[in-house]
Amino acid sequence: MALRSLLRRTARQRTGDEGEDRALAYLQAQGLQLVQRNFRCKGGEIDLILREGSTIVFVEVRARVSSAYGGAAASVTPAKQRRLLVAAQVWLQGQSGLPACRFDVVALEGDRLQWLRNAIEA
């Protein structure tokens, strides 16, 4: 990312970027391979798209300072889940074949990282 666009990002956006960096490093250490980062389409966005074996893993990263107000994982609302599903469908349309897929959430609260596999049902 260019320095100019880095400087224009808000503190919240920079915190989100740092959370995604941390989640990505953790997942790669678990053996997942990055396919794409920050996929955006008209219907939604996906923070991380990774491959675990032959499975495509769509990952939503949520960072919170604390677990107040339900915490990071609870912030993945039904509306956010629908947007993730739409974005995944758009991404999959651009692929050859239909791979096995799942939706995970990485919840970051302070120094704590929680990886929730199959957190969202399609």
Rosetta silent file (secondary structure, phi, psi, omega in degrees, C-alpha in Angstrom):
SEQUENCE: MALRSLLRRTARQRTGDEGEDRALAYLQAQGLQLVQRNFRCKGGEIDLILREGSTIVFVEVRARVSSAYGGAAASVTPAKQRRLLVAAQVWLQGQSGLPACRFDVVALEGDRLQWLRNAIEA
SCORE:     score description
SCORE:     0.000 S_00000001
   1 L     0.000  136.746 -178.722    0.000    0.000    0.000 S_00000001
   2 L   -65.927  149.573 -178.510    1.356    3.418   -0.909 S_00000001
   3 H   -57.707  -41.107 -178.933    2.506    5.666    1.914 S_00000001
   4 H   -60.084  -44.911 -179.444   -0.049    8.321    0.997 S_00000001
   5 H   -71.839  -28.134  174.430   -2.991    5.906    1.295 S_00000001
   6 H   -64.627  -39.884 -178.506   -1.569    4.549    4.571 S_00000001
   7 H   -69.572  -25.908 -179.208   -1.556    8.059    5.989 S_00000001
   8 H   -81.678  -12.184 -176.923   -5.212    8.601    4.979 S_00000001
   9 L   -73.442  142.564  179.230   -6.454    5.534    6.856 S_00000001
  10 L   -74.796  167.138  177.662   -8.295    6.166   10.103 S_00000001
  11 H   -59.610  -39.616  179.602   -7.100    4.766   13.428 S_00000001
  12 H   -64.858  -40.994  178.198   -9.919    2.201   13.257 S_00000001
  13 H   -65.727  -40.578  178.170   -8.849    1.124    9.749 S_00000001
  14 H   -65.292  -38.060  176.195   -5.235    0.799   10.851 S_00000001
  15 H   -63.423  -41.148  177.377   -6.357   -1.309   13.838 S_00000001
  16 H   -63.206  -42.401  177.575   -8.336   -3.496   11.446 S_00000001
  17 H   -60.549  -43.399  179.533   -5.318   -3.877    9.167 S_00000001
  18 H   -64.443  -39.321  177.533   -3.169   -4.895   12.135 S_00000001
  19 H   -63.754  -42.584  177.532   -5.797   -7.419   13.216 S_00000001
  20 H   -63.945  -41.000  177.473   -5.902   -8.923    9.725 S_00000001
  21 H   -59.520  -45.342 -179.034   -2.090   -9.105    9.678 S_00000001
  22 H   -65.224  -44.302  178.869   -2.111  -10.903   13.021 S_00000001
  23 H   -63.205  -43.667 -179.878   -4.878  -13.307   11.984 S_00000001
  24 H   -61.403  -46.112  179.388   -3.154  -14.070    8.688 S_00000001
  25 H   -59.830  -42.031  179.639    0.173  -14.807   10.386 S_00000001
  26 H   -63.664  -48.649 -177.848   -1.573  -17.116   12.858 S_00000001
  27 H   -65.388  -38.168  176.883   -3.507  -19.006   10.181 S_00000001
  28 H   -65.197  -36.239  176.638   -0.434  -19.390    7.989 S_00000001
  29 H   -65.496  -22.823  177.475    1.425  -20.798   11.004 S_00000001
  30 L   -87.158    0.021  175.647   -1.402  -23.356   11.228 S_00000001
  31 L   102.825   -0.014  177.796   -0.678  -24.427    7.642 S_00000001
  32 L   -78.515  151.452 -179.022   -3.272  -22.440    5.684 S_00000001
  33 E  -115.441  132.926  179.842   -2.169  -20.730    2.464 S_00000001
  34 E   -68.656  130.500  174.187   -3.264  -17.235    1.455 S_00000001
  35 E  -103.766  -48.417 -179.226   -5.306  -17.089   -1.746 S_00000001
  36 E  -158.565  148.882  178.744   -6.557  -13.497   -1.579 S_00000001
  37 E  -119.422  140.115  175.626   -6.839  -10.665    0.895 S_00000001
  38 E    54.713   55.813  174.717   -9.620   -8.058    1.119 S_00000001
  39 E   -75.338  126.492 -179.830  -11.865   -9.331   -1.665 S_00000001
  40 E  -125.869  141.988  173.580  -14.555   -6.726   -2.318 S_00000001
  41 E  -145.532  178.014 -176.510  -17.621   -6.791   -4.514 S_00000001
  42 L   -58.802  -34.807 -174.766  -20.892   -4.908   -4.685 S_00000001
  43 L   -87.708  -13.065 -177.912  -22.584   -7.248   -2.185 S_00000001
  44 E   168.938 -164.251  179.741  -19.911   -7.454    0.493 S_00000001
  45 E  -150.290  156.891  177.342  -16.312   -8.184    1.322 S_00000001
  46 E  -127.576  127.902 -177.472  -14.144  -10.965    2.691 S_00000001
  47 E   -65.274  -52.637 -176.932  -11.107  -10.171    4.820 S_00000001
  48 E  -136.457  137.335  171.559   -9.069  -13.294    4.025 S_00000001
  49 E  -120.373  120.757 -176.500   -9.478  -16.166    1.594 S_00000001
  50 E  -127.273  169.228  176.229   -7.192  -19.089    2.358 S_00000001
  51 E  -121.289  131.139  172.962   -6.753  -22.696    1.319 S_00000001
  52 E  -123.050  101.527 -171.905   -6.514  -25.569    3.785 S_00000001
  53 L    65.199 -123.730  179.000   -5.794  -28.669    1.741 S_00000001
  54 L   -98.186    6.190 -177.429   -8.484  -28.686   -0.936 S_00000001
  55 E   -97.623  133.282  172.664  -10.878  -26.514    1.126 S_00000001
  56 E   -86.858  131.260 -178.230  -11.344  -22.797    0.546 S_00000001
  57 E  -117.331  115.583  175.742  -11.656  -20.941    3.850 S_00000001
  58 E   -92.062  125.129 -173.009  -13.382  -17.559    3.906 S_00000001
  59 E  -120.626  127.222  170.720  -12.283  -15.691    7.044 S_00000001
  60 E  -100.332  125.728  179.460  -13.900  -12.736    8.768 S_00000001
  61 E  -105.014  125.865  179.058  -11.512  -10.993   11.170 S_00000001
  62 E  -125.900  125.329 -179.461  -13.076   -9.061   14.045 S_00000001
  63 E  -117.678  134.851  176.072  -10.983   -7.069   16.505 S_00000001
  64 E  -138.161  149.784  178.420  -12.193   -5.507   19.732 S_00000001
  65 L   -68.021  -37.947 -178.866  -10.318   -3.899   22.594 S_00000001
  66 L  -144.507  178.049  179.767  -12.362   -5.915   25.115 S_00000001
  67 L   -90.818    9.044  176.269  -15.199   -8.401   25.311 S_00000001
  68 H   -60.463  151.136 -179.817  -17.652   -5.722   26.423 S_00000001
  69 H    62.733   30.838  175.084  -20.846   -5.565   24.351 S_00000001
  70 H    95.627  -14.665  176.631  -20.577   -9.238   23.419 S_00000001
  71 H    82.440 -178.948 -173.523  -17.015   -9.260   22.147 S_00000001
  72 H   -66.617  -47.631 -176.851  -15.485   -9.679   18.722 S_00000001
  73 H   -62.841  -38.789 -179.041  -17.160  -12.941   17.672 S_00000001
  74 H   -68.332  -15.481 -178.739  -20.611  -11.661   18.619 S_00000001
  75 L   -79.373   -3.279  175.360  -20.105   -8.671   16.325 S_00000001
  76 L   -86.327   85.492 -174.123  -20.542  -10.911   13.262 S_00000001
  77 L   -73.162  165.231  175.144  -24.237  -10.135   12.947 S_00000001
  78 H   -56.243  -35.791  177.553  -26.722  -11.980   10.708 S_00000001
  79 H   -65.261  -42.664  178.144  -26.536   -9.035    8.272 S_00000001
  80 H   -64.532  -39.628  178.081  -22.733   -9.310    8.145 S_00000001
  81 H   -61.102  -41.613  178.240  -23.049  -13.070    7.613 S_00000001
  82 H   -62.942  -41.368  178.390  -25.359  -12.491    4.629 S_00000001
  83 H   -64.477  -37.542  176.638  -22.857  -10.050    3.094 S_00000001
  84 H   -63.396  -43.436 -179.900  -20.071  -12.620    3.558 S_00000001
  85 H   -62.797  -42.377  178.345  -22.156  -15.281    1.821 S_00000001
  86 H   -62.542  -46.782 -179.940  -22.878  -12.968   -1.118 S_00000001
  87 H   -62.340  -39.853  178.371  -19.209  -12.043   -1.482 S_00000001
  88 H   -63.841  -41.330  178.069  -18.197  -15.713   -1.324 S_00000001
  89 H   -61.618  -42.365  178.819  -20.701  -16.583   -4.045 S_00000001
  90 H   -63.531  -45.237 -179.722  -19.300  -13.825   -6.267 S_00000001
  91 H   -62.037  -43.580 -178.355  -15.726  -14.991   -5.634 S_00000001
  92 H   -64.879  -30.299  178.223  -16.627  -18.620   -6.349 S_00000001
  93 H   -62.198  -25.832  179.977  -18.225  -17.656   -9.684 S_00000001
  94 L   -87.392    3.367 -177.797  -14.773  -16.614  -10.858 S_00000001
  95 L  -103.530  155.558  173.365  -13.262  -20.016  -10.060 S_00000001
  96 L   -90.593  124.418 -176.994  -13.133  -23.146  -12.175 S_00000001
  97 L    80.957  169.418 -178.826  -15.037  -25.869  -10.379 S_00000001
  98 L  -119.208  100.039 -178.508  -16.691  -25.622   -6.998 S_00000001
  99 L   -74.837  161.793  169.987  -14.276  -26.402   -4.139 S_00000001
 100 E   -62.985  142.294 -176.256  -15.308  -27.392   -0.635 S_00000001
 101 E  -136.838  157.064  169.105  -15.711  -24.202    1.416 S_00000001
 102 E  -151.567  163.827 -179.343  -16.195  -23.063    4.969 S_00000001
 103 E  -117.885  119.365  179.272  -16.541  -19.776    6.829 S_00000001
 104 E  -112.788  160.314  173.331  -14.308  -19.090    9.816 S_00000001
 105 E  -126.194  134.417  168.994  -14.056  -16.145   12.186 S_00000001
 106 E  -109.458  115.530 -178.486  -10.884  -14.964   13.875 S_00000001
 107 E  -103.394  124.745  179.522  -11.852  -12.957   16.942 S_00000001
 108 E  -114.832  122.297  176.689   -9.215  -10.695   18.473 S_00000001
 109 E  -130.929  104.614 -174.496   -9.818   -9.197   21.903 S_00000001
 110 L    62.773 -124.705  179.724   -6.787   -7.414   23.259 S_00000001
 111 L   -88.669   -4.495 -175.165   -3.942   -9.947   23.146 S_00000001
 112 E   -89.279  133.136  176.373   -6.302  -12.934   22.827 S_00000001
 113 E  -119.708  129.725  178.091   -6.885  -14.598   19.446 S_00000001
 114 E  -125.722  124.462  179.726   -9.694  -17.119   18.963 S_00000001
 115 E  -102.263  113.561 -179.176  -10.079  -19.081   15.711 S_00000001
 116 E  -104.967  105.331  179.264  -13.658  -20.256   15.210 S_00000001
 117 E   -79.285  146.661  179.126  -13.884  -22.847   12.423 S_00000001
 118 E    51.349   41.561 -175.445  -17.199  -23.268   10.608 S_00000001
 119 E   -75.399  -20.463 -177.224  -18.518  -20.256   12.496 S_00000001
 120 E  -126.916  126.677  178.546  -21.010  -19.341    9.775 S_00000001
 121 L   -88.875  131.705  179.627  -23.397  -21.793    8.165 S_00000001
 122 L   -77.149    0.000    0.000  -24.048  -21.300    4.458 S_00000001
